[in-house]
Amino acid sequence: MSGGLPARRFLLPDRRRFRLPRLGGRWPAYLGLACGVVCLAAAAIYAILPPPAPDLPSEVGVVPGQTAEARPAPSPRKPSGPALVVPAAPDVAHPKRLVIPVLGVEASIESEKLDPVGGLTLPDNPKRVGWWSAGAGPGSGFGSVVLAGHVDDRELGPGALYKIGSLSVGDLIWVDSTAGRRAYRVAARRVYKKAQLPGEVFAQSVPERLVLVTCTSPYDRKTQSYEANVVVYASPATG
């Protein structure tokens, strides 16, 4: 706050001169007005704070394609050289829309890549989802189809992936792409600290799977960021 206010405004009034107003029979109305002001102030403060993400169990279900012999691809947070901007192969189906019926989610998908420091870029609008374009596409038969997005935004509210932590094993997910619609069923959910997000999430040496990634609690108000990621794994639906 620039300039500040005169110090005297923060001093308590002289007790000898301070008198409560005589409200008479109108005190209930004044009390109601005061309560209303407090409620409005609390609502305003809550509105500018990010909605708290629910506490989640760290492991649910079995991650598809995860075996002791698997050698996962390195995390995109640790890339090397020109590999940062490797585009998807021309024959890879490009996902265009994510549909999660049980959550009422229908979100458009944008192609994304890695930034110069190795982080996956994301759409600014949390209602949209980003696809890691250097990874697999729907229907490829192998590799991780990685879709990620912001969990929420101060102005726009919860994002498309805000509730993926509540998905259960077996829930249906559709991905519409340039090759048509591909159905997946949730197989597992994991919660990782951001600094410990494993490269296995982005593995391409595994049977095809869909991987959804967003942030989750706890929320650090000093850095104004979430400290963990929730990751949902889904396998191609059969039958």
DAJONOR-V483873 format. One record per pair of residues at least 12 apart in sequence whose C-alpha atoms are under 8 Angstrom apart, sorted by the first residue. I is the first residue (numbers start at 0). J is the second residue. D is the distance in Angstrom with one decimal. If there is no record, write none. Layout:
BEGIN
I J D
I J D
END
This chain:
BEGIN
46 153 7.8
47 153 5.9
47 154 7.8
48 153 6.7
49 151 7.0
49 152 7.0
49 153 6.0
49 156 7.7
50 151 7.8
50 156 8.0
50 157 7.6
51 216 6.9
51 218 7.6
52 161 7.9
52 215 5.6
52 216 5.3
52 217 7.7
53 164 7.9
53 215 7.6
53 216 6.9
54 216 6.8
55 164 6.9
55 190 7.4
56 189 7.8
56 190 7.4
57 188 7.6
57 189 5.3
57 190 4.7
57 191 7.4
58 187 7.5
58 188 5.8
58 189 4.8
58 190 6.8
59 168 7.8
59 187 5.3
59 188 5.0
59 189 6.5
60 168 6.5
60 186 5.8
60 187 4.1
60 188 6.4
61 186 6.0
61 187 5.1
62 186 6.3
62 187 5.2
62 188 7.6
62 232 6.3
63 186 6.7
63 187 7.6
63 206 7.7
63 208 6.9
63 232 7.0
63 233 7.2
63 234 6.5
64 205 5.1
64 206 5.7
64 207 8.0
64 208 7.8
65 205 7.5
69 204 7.3
69 205 7.5
70 202 7.9
70 204 7.1
71 198 6.5
71 199 4.7
71 200 8.0
71 201 7.4
71 202 4.6
71 203 7.0
71 204 6.4
71 205 8.0
72 198 6.1
72 199 6.3
72 201 6.3
72 202 4.4
72 203 6.1
72 204 7.1
73 198 4.8
73 199 7.1
73 201 7.3
73 202 7.2
74 197 6.6
74 198 3.6
74 199 7.0
74 200 7.4
74 201 6.1
74 202 8.0
75 113 7.0
75 117 5.8
75 118 6.6
75 119 6.9
75 198 7.2
75 201 7.4
76 116 7.4
76 117 4.3
76 118 5.1
76 119 7.4
77 117 5.8
78 117 5.8
83 112 7.1
83 113 5.3
83 114 7.0
83 115 7.1
83 117 6.9
84 112 6.0
84 113 6.3
84 133 7.7
85 112 7.8
85 132 7.9
85 133 5.7
86 112 7.8
86 132 5.9
86 133 5.3
87 132 5.1
87 133 4.9
87 134 6.8
87 135 7.8
91 135 7.1
91 136 5.4
91 137 7.9
91 139 7.0
92 136 5.0
92 137 5.9
92 138 7.3
92 139 7.6
92 176 6.0
92 177 5.4
92 178 5.6
93 110 7.8
93 136 6.0
93 137 7.4
93 176 5.3
93 177 5.5
93 178 7.6
94 108 6.4
94 109 7.9
94 130 7.3
94 136 6.8
94 137 6.7
94 174 6.4
94 175 5.8
94 176 3.9
94 177 6.5
95 107 5.8
95 108 4.7
95 109 6.9
95 174 7.4
95 175 5.6
95 176 5.0
95 177 7.2
96 108 5.2
96 174 5.8
96 175 5.0
96 176 6.9
97 128 7.9
97 172 7.6
97 173 6.0
97 174 4.8
97 175 6.5
98 172 5.9
98 173 5.0
98 174 6.3
98 175 8.0
99 171 6.7
99 172 4.8
99 173 6.4
100 171 7.0
100 172 7.0
101 170 7.2
101 171 7.6
102 162 7.2
102 163 7.9
104 159 6.3
105 159 7.6
106 126 6.3
106 127 5.5
106 128 6.6
106 159 6.4
107 126 7.9
107 127 5.3
107 128 6.3
108 127 6.0
108 128 4.8
108 129 5.5
108 130 6.5
109 122 7.2
109 127 7.3
109 128 6.3
109 129 4.9
109 130 6.0
110 129 5.8
110 130 4.9
110 131 6.5
110 132 5.6
111 129 5.6
111 130 5.5
111 131 5.3
111 132 5.7
112 131 5.8
112 132 6.0
112 133 7.0
119 131 7.3
121 147 7.1
121 148 6.0
121 149 7.3
122 148 7.0
122 149 7.9
123 149 8.0
124 149 7.9
124 155 7.9
124 158 8.0
125 148 6.2
125 149 5.0
125 150 6.6
125 151 5.9
125 152 6.6
125 155 7.5
125 157 7.2
125 158 4.4
125 159 6.3
126 157 7.8
126 158 4.8
126 159 4.8
127 148 6.9
127 158 7.6
127 159 6.5
128 146 6.4
128 147 5.7
128 148 4.9
128 149 7.9
128 159 7.2
128 160 8.0
129 146 5.5
129 147 5.2
129 148 5.9
130 144 7.6
130 145 5.8
130 146 4.6
130 147 6.5
131 144 7.4
131 145 5.6
131 146 6.5
131 147 7.9
134 201 7.5
134 203 7.0
135 203 7.1
135 207 7.8
137 174 7.3
137 176 7.0
137 178 7.9
137 181 6.4
137 209 8.0
138 178 7.9
138 181 6.8
138 207 7.6
139 207 6.7
140 206 6.3
140 207 4.9
141 203 6.8
141 204 7.0
141 205 5.8
141 206 4.2
141 207 3.7
141 208 7.3
142 202 6.3
142 203 3.7
142 204 5.8
142 205 5.2
142 206 5.7
142 207 4.7
142 208 6.5
143 200 7.5
143 201 5.9
143 202 5.9
143 203 5.5
143 205 7.3
143 206 7.9
143 207 5.8
143 208 5.1
143 209 5.9
143 210 6.4
144 207 7.4
144 208 6.1
144 209 4.8
144 210 5.9
145 201 6.9
145 209 6.2
145 210 4.8
145 211 6.1
145 212 7.5
146 209 7.7
146 210 6.1
146 211 5.0
146 212 6.3
147 160 7.9
147 211 5.7
147 212 4.6
147 213 5.8
148 160 6.5
148 212 6.7
148 213 5.5
149 161 7.9
149 213 5.9
149 214 6.8
150 213 5.7
150 214 5.6
150 215 7.3
160 211 8.0
160 212 7.8
160 213 6.5
161 213 7.5
163 229 7.9
163 231 7.2
164 188 7.4
164 229 6.4
164 230 7.9
164 231 7.5
166 185 7.4
167 185 6.7
168 184 7.3
168 185 4.8
168 186 5.1
168 187 6.2
169 184 5.1
169 185 5.0
169 186 6.4
170 184 5.4
170 185 5.3
171 183 5.9
171 184 4.6
171 185 6.6
172 184 6.0
172 185 7.4
181 235 7.5
182 235 5.9
182 236 5.4
183 208 7.9
183 209 7.2
183 233 5.7
183 234 5.2
183 235 4.2
183 236 4.6
184 233 5.1
184 234 5.5
184 235 6.4
184 236 5.5
185 231 7.1
185 232 5.9
185 233 4.1
185 234 6.5
186 231 7.8
186 232 5.7
186 233 4.9
186 234 6.3
187 231 6.0
187 232 5.2
187 233 6.8
188 229 7.2
188 230 5.7
188 231 4.5
188 232 6.1
189 229 5.9
189 230 5.2
189 231 6.5
190 227 6.8
190 228 5.7
190 229 4.5
190 230 6.2
191 227 5.6
191 228 5.3
191 229 6.5
191 230 7.8
192 226 6.1
192 227 4.2
192 228 6.2
193 226 5.9
193 227 4.8
193 228 5.8
196 228 7.5
207 234 7.0
207 235 7.2
208 232 6.8
208 233 5.7
208 234 4.8
208 235 6.4
209 232 5.8
209 233 5.0
209 234 6.3
209 235 7.7
210 230 6.8
210 231 5.7
210 232 4.7
210 233 6.4
211 230 5.6
211 231 5.1
211 232 6.6
212 228 6.7
212 229 5.9
212 230 4.7
212 231 6.6
213 228 5.6
213 229 5.7
213 230 6.8
214 226 7.5
214 227 5.8
214 228 4.3
214 229 5.9
215 227 5.3
215 228 5.3
215 229 6.0
END
